[in-house]
Amino acid sequence: MAQSRYAEGFIRCVEGRHQEGYQAMDRATRLDPNFAAAHAQKANQLVRLGNAKAALPIAHHAIKLASPPPADPALLSRRDSAPPTPAAA
């Protein structure tokens, strides 16, 4: 359902109907709070509506959602160590 609201919002944006685009992106983010692209487009619509100040935290949130999680230091240290030797058969 969030994908369809996102698609609707994107169409409205292309049509220049930015208020409707914003509303559709808002619905998409409410349906799927982890939908980074919808958050980014929601921020984009706010900029187009002249509200860049309100768009900034939404854009930052979209970036956080889209960024990979930080590497686990324990896994990194294992990567640098020698692979385990197979047990003798």
Order of alpha helices (4+ residues) and beta strands (2+ residues): alpha-alpha-alpha-alpha-alpha
